[in-house]
Amino acid sequence: MRIVMIGAGYVGLVSGACFADFGHDVTCVDKAEDKIARLHAGVMPIYEPGLDSLVAKNVAQKRLSFTTDLADAVRGADAVFIAVGTPSRRGDGQADLSYVYAAAEEVAGHLDGFTVIVNKSTVPVGTGDEVEAIVRRTNPQADFAVVSNPEFLREGAAIEDFKRPDRVVLGVEDERAKAVMQNIYRPLNLNESPILFTGRRTSELIKYAANAFLAMKITFINEMADLCEVLGADVQQVARGIGLDKRIGGKFLHAGPGYGGSCFPKDTLALTRTAQEAGRPTRLIETTVAVNADRKKAMATRIAAAAGGDLTGRRVAVLGLTFKPNTDDMRDAPSLDIVPALLALGAEVHAFDPEGRHEAEPLLPGITFADGPYEAAEGAAVLAILTEWDQFRALDLRRLKAVMAAPVVVDLRNIYRTSEMAEAGFTYSAIGRGAG
Ligand code: UDX
């Protein structure tokens, strides 16, 4: 199959490289000339484990190429995937679809023979209808069908998620398009990943429903964690105790500083807007959004309390700035709420993140970026772990204690045992572990 991927961002690049690895002929198109030039030189625009070697292999084997020339790429393609950004619109929080619509219009003018246009970007219900109308208006002669194919990739595990997905969802309302999509995903089907064909609107809603449910699940365990702290219970055991019930499932029950990232905050907000506009507000999701926003803000107070209350002129070490490990992505990271709040409390913040420094620097002015965890900890009155990077899981506690002004650790990701921290002489507080 000849596949075109519009948008060489996170989703487009990972999906394009994986399709090429399945043996398809893939062209990734992006308007940003510098990005395409760097991809030609083998430089990835994002950090994702395994992506650079997957891209290099498929470029060398001539199944994957990059261009800024959309017209040339689209001519003769079997499927054109739209994988451009849909950020939250300023003001109302609904998804901004201008990039999707611009891509649809541009693609329309160059269609040649039957082509499937696939929406991979996360788009509100009804966007497929609008894309179809735009293409028809722009090129009344075009022979095409519009399909919805949401992505469920976790950053940091995106290649694995793409190649061995729990399911593939395809919103298809045209038999020829169904055959094309079956061909494209055939390698996965042979891997026994279920492929679910639905109506287009249903498929669009599945993406939002999945993310909203997961965001709600995290928020639920976060509230249980708060309860555990006052009731003398342990949230990790609560999570295990409920997660072993197959109806609940053990995943996404890690209590923490609140969810962040490029999907959950934006998609939960957009779903509440869609529901409000449709006259059926989703109160559970509205509450999830509000509880999570408050939670991120409250984390700075928790860190200050561990250090005795007053942070004025005192040094705070922060380990981890990205919204989760194995990514350099800072979008809606809890650190973007927590660090400014620490600065507002008068703290001097020294932070270290293994991959996120470049992205974090312009977003977090007024802090010092350290070269490692121990450098960040030097002279600190308290050390806060914001992201659970593997390299923070086995810190040399003796060395840490020796460089800090006071041995106080606030672990917002529960990656240490209370007993080991106590033995090492730290005052340690974590999330939801009222039982010690
Ligand atoms: C998510 C979805 O998992 C994916 O299916 C969707 O397509 C895109 O959004 P991603 O944003 O990459 O993926 O990260 P994910 O691993 O889901 O984590 C999101 C946020 O939730 C992070 O801030 C993470 O720290 C937090 N989280 C996750 C928790 O606090 N507890 C958990 O148990 C799981």
Residues whose N, C-alpha, C, O or C-beta is under 5 A from the ligand:
A	BS01	UDX	E151 F152 L153 R154 E155 I218 F252 L253 H254 G256 G258 Y259 G260 G261 S262 C263 F264 F323 K324
